[in-house]
Amino acid sequence: MRLSEESPTTPAGRSSLARLETPDLFQLWRDRHDRRARDEIVHRFLPLARRLARRYRYSPGGMEDLEQVAAVGLLNAIERFEPDRGTSFRTFAIPTIIGELKRYFRDTGWAAHVPRQAQELALQVDRAVNQLTAAHGRSPSIDQIAQYLEISTEEALAGLSATTAHFPVSLDIPAQCPDDGPETSLGDTIGQEDDRYALVDTILSLAAIMPTLPFRQRQVLSLRLQENLMQTEIARRIGCSQMQVSRLLRDAAAQLRATTLPDELV
């Protein structure tokens, strides 16, 4: 299309920009650095950038951040585009915008450090899960994901594992519990008190005295204190009855009473 003879600085010229073809707008931007021509290109292709941003809509940063990143990618594409190469701007802009989104997603979208290769695999697996779920109406199996991406089952599992680094979960969120149960947070369900801390002093006191005990008593004490096994479990481990284990523990306790061995051992 022939460029309008009206100057782009006049009101008539400004209103005529919307009627120009995209190559003509790029000619104005390249030859005259007319920002209104560039702004018109942005206006035309911003919907494309937003559609590309929606591919990463599961990012914890939110769609607004992603759309801004996509807009930056669009501006970069406008700056780098060379019309003389014969490629359409749309064809050039799409990989440029996606590249900007991927860089943002890799650099800021992870709650923990994940190697670049694992990040790429996680993105592929996450996209495959969404596509397969939409196609079949249910979550895909590991084998289906692996077959869809033409990767091994181990790689599919690694990709799923890496995706967990994307979405940190607050320990203050409500945990799932029975309808009639008390409300608890996720943090309340993680970890538990270890009663063995109460035995630390005893274990340290016994360290110097244990070698003086008979082998069998040392064996049951070690299993009881160091591995926290119950008497029945110790009996199975050493091949004797629970009563024999109980007697061995009582004998050891009697000999080591001076070490304040707690009664819970027996």
N, C-alpha and C positions, 0 to 999 in steps of 0.2 A: 504494500500500500504506500502511496505517495504521502509524505509528511505534509501536514497542513502548513500553509505559508504564514499563518498567524504566529506571532511570537509566543512561546510558552509562558512569558512573563505577563501577558495581558490577560484580562478576565476571559476573553473569548478563547485564548490559548489554553488556559487552565481547564475550562469546561470541555475542551476538545480532547483532552488526554484520555478520557474514558472511552472515546470512540476509536482510539488507535489500537492497532494490533500489537501483540507483545514484542515482536522484533523491532517495531518502530519505537516503542518505549525504551528498549535497550539501546537503540541508536541515540536517542536523546540523552540517556544517562551516560553513555560512554563518550559521546562527542561534546556535550554541553554541561555534563554533571548536574543536570536538572533534578533536584531532589523530588520535585512533584512527580516526575516520571518514575523515579525509584519507588516513591510511596504508592503509586498506582500499581506497580508490579507487586509490591507487598500486599496490597489490598486484594489483588486477584488470586494470589497463591497462598494467602494465609489460611483459607479453609483446608487446603491440602496439608499444610503443616499441622493443623490441629487434628486432622484425621490420622496422620502418622503418629502424633503424640498419644492418641488413644490406644495404640498398640501396647503402650507401657502404662496403662491406666491403673495397674495393680501396684505401682510404686507408692511407698508410704509418703512420698513428698506431696502427692496430690496432683490433680490435673492442671491446676493453675500454674504450678512450677514447670510442669512438663510442656505446657503450651508456650511458656516464655522461652524455654530452651529450644523448642522447635522454631520459634520466631527468630531466634539468634541464628539457628542453622539456615533459615531462609535468607536472612541478610547476608550471611557468609556466601551462600550460593549466588546471590545477585552480584556480590563483589567479584567473585571468581569466574563467573560465566563468560565465555568467549563465543559470541554468536557466529563468528567466522568459521568455527569448526563444523558447522552444519548439524549440531545436535540441538534438539529442542530443549528449552529451559526446564520443562517439567521432568524430562529424562535426567537432566543433570541435577536438578534440585532434590529429587527424592533420596538418592543415596547420601547426599550431603547432609540433609536434615536428619536422616536416620543415624548417620555417623555421629552427629552432635548429640542426639538422644542417647545413643549407646555410651558415649563417653561420660555423659552426665550420670547415667544409670550405673555404670561401673565405678565411678569415682565417689559418688555421694549416696548411692542407694543401698549400701550394705551396712548392716549393724556391726559386723565383724570383718576383719581382713580376710579376703578370699582371693586366692591366686587368679590371675586374669583368665587362664584356661578354664578353671572351674566356674568362673562367672559366666563365660560364654555358654558353657554346657548347661548351667542352671537356667539361663534365659531360654535356650532351646527347649529344654524339658518343660519349663513353665508354659511356654507357648503351645507346645504339643498337647499338654494336659488340657488347656483351655479349648483347643480346637477339637480334640477327641471328645471331650465332654459335651461340647455344643453339637457335635455330629451324632453322638449315640445316646445322649441324655443321661449318662452316668459317668462316674470317674473311671478312667482307664486303668488297666493293670500295668505292672512294671513291664511285662512282656509286650503288651500292646504299645507302650511308649517306646520301648527299644526298637520294635519292628517299624514303627512309624518314622523314627528318626534314623533308622539303619545304623544303630549303635548296639553295643553289647548290653546285657542286663546289668552288669556291674557299673557301666557308665551311666545308665539311666538311674540307678540307685544313688550314685554319687551326685548326679545332677539334682535329684530330689533333696538330698541331704544338704547340698549347698544353698538351695532356695530358702532354707530356714534362717540363714544369716541375713535375709532381706527384711524380715519383719520382726523386730524386737517386740516382746510382749511385756507389759508392765506387771510386776508382781502384785500390784494393788487391784487388778481386775478381779471380779467375782469368779470363784471357782465353781465348777459344776458340782452340785450336791443334791441329795434327795429333797423332794418338795417339803417334807416335814423336818428337815435338818437345819441346823444353824447356818447362817450365811458366813462364808469364809472367803478369804482372798487366795489367789494362786500361791502367794508366798507362804501362806499357812500350811499348804499341802506339800511343800518341798522340804526335805530333810527332817530329821527327828533327833531327839536327845539321845546321846550315846552313854549308856550307863557305865561303859568301860572306863570312862574318864576317872571315875571314882577309884579305879584299881591301879592308876598310874603309880602312885606312891608305893603301893604294895609290890608292884612288879619290879620297881627299882630297888626296893629293899631286898627282894628275893634274889636279885641277880647275883649277889655275892654268895648267897647261902645255898642256892639250888644245886651246885655241883656236889655238895656234901650228902644229898639225899640219894637213896637207892634209885636205880634206873627207872623202875616202874612208876615210882612216885613222881620223879622228874617228868616223865612222859605225860602222865595225866594232868599234872599241874600246868605244863606247857600248853596242852590242848585246851585246858579250861581258861587259862589267863590270856594266852596269846591269840588263840583262835575263837575264844568265847563259845566253845561247844558245850552243849548240855551233857549230862552224865550218860544218857542213852546214846548220844552221838559219839561220845568218847569210847563207849563200850564197843560200838560197831567198828570204830576206827582201829582199835588195838586188839579186837578179837576176844573179848571177855564179857562177863555179865555186868549189868548195871550195878548190882550189889557189890561186885569186886571193885568197880570204879569208886563207889561211895566209900568203901572201906579204905582204899588207897588215899583218897582225899582227906578223910578224917585222920589217918595216921600222919600224913604230911602236915596237916594243920596242927596236930598236937606237937610235932617236933619243931614247928616254926611259930609257935604262939608268941614268942618274943618279938616277931616281926609284925605284930598286929594284923595278921592275916584275917580278912573279914569273914564273918560267918556265912556270907552268901556263897562262898566257894563250895560249901558242902551242903 
